[in-house]
Amino acid sequence: MRNVSSRPRMSKLYPKYYATVVTATRDDGQTFSKRVDDIPGFATRPMQRADLAAKFRKNVVPMIGTASADDALHVLWELERHERVTDVFAPLVLRT
């Protein structure tokens, strides 16, 4: 069963934090809860360049391969130097 509810004390933390509590209940009734105020990538925990690159590769390498992922990152890191939007998308094209 899924249940989503609002907690006023948690809502008061917004917009500085996007606090969330997740509680899981096992079949035997035992519950486990975890509160998270922010995650990497939020304003309060900005991702470092290496973290962003690792996340990007994790998501795109299975689709376009390592070489194309590296090419795409290179283009994205130097985005302001490209005059054509097609330069940005070229490494992301799926090759069959």
Residue pairs with C-beta under 8 A, 6 or more apart in sequence:
7 21
10 19
10 20
10 21
13 19
13 37
16 44
17 37
17 38
17 42
17 44
18 37
18 38
18 42
19 35
19 36
19 37
19 38
20 35
20 36
21 33
21 34
21 35
21 36
22 33
22 34
22 36
23 31
23 32
23 33
24 31
24 32
24 33
25 31
26 32
37 44
38 44
38 45
39 45
40 46
40 47
40 51
41 47
47 55
49 77
53 73
56 69
56 72
56 73
57 66
57 69
57 73
60 68
60 69
60 72
60 92
61 69
63 94
64 72
64 91
64 92
64 93
64 94
64 95
68 91
68 92
68 95
69 91
71 90
71 91
72 91
72 92
74 91
75 82
75 87
75 88
75 90
75 91
76 88
79 88
82 88
